Amino acid sequence: MAAERVAGVDEAGRGPLAGPVFAAAVILDPAAPIEGLDDSKRLSARRRQALAQRIRAQAVACCVAEASVEEIDRLNILQASLLAMRRAVAGLAVRPGCVRVDGRMLPPGLGVPAEAVVGGDARLPEISAASILAKVARDARLEALEHAYPGYGFARHKGYPTPQHLAALARLGPSPVHRRSFAPVRRLLEAREPPP
């Protein structure tokens, strides 16, 4: 497996109440290692941005993909995450010899040998790189949604269920980018429905 092109895959955004779930696939160049790769959650936003630029510049191939809020609500968040991962692998300009995915589950239909690696985002550089690209792309989308749907604080909490987000949700009601299948949003919608 060492001689093969290995794609690392990870997702970002399973827990938030709003916005798409993102995934990235990255094939690193063994001849051009990137220092400082780590699980994206352990890195500052500034460090993630700097590393994301280096990954995009130096990787053999990389692709970021997403599954929409509608797909999350239709499929459930796990299946939507796996769908985003499959799209990221399919979008690579170079076909990998194998794929290593962070976590316990593998997306179906990858078409190449694959391995699930628990804690891979902190242990394997190719998965760390995917973790960083997915997180940076998702954060950028939520910052853009801040302007489309002001008042929720998306740029600050990135859609996660912080007290500030829950308070805004209760005050403003769900926006079009809130995940209707997630309990806090679903409960609000049910409470607002007129009785039959």
HELIX and SHEET records of a PDB file:
HELIX    1   1 SER A   40  ARG A   42  5                                   3    
HELIX    2   2 ALA A   45  GLN A   58  1                                  14    
HELIX    3   3 VAL A   69  LEU A   75  1                                   7    
HELIX    4   4 ILE A   77  ALA A   90  1                                  14    
HELIX    5   5 GLY A  120  ARG A  123  1                                   4    
HELIX    6   6 PRO A  125  ALA A  148  1                                  24    
HELIX    7   7 PHE A  154  HIS A  157  1                                   4    
HELIX    8   8 PRO A  163  LEU A  172  1                                  10    
HELIX    9   9 ALA A  183  ARG A  192  1                                  10    
SHEET    1   A 5 ALA A  61  ALA A  67  0                                        
SHEET    2   A 5 VAL A  21  ILE A  27 -1                                        
SHEET    3   A 5 VAL A   6  ALA A  12 -1                                        
SHEET    4   A 5 CYS A  98  ASP A 102  1                                        
SHEET    5   A 5 ALA A 114  VAL A 117  1                                        
END                                                                             
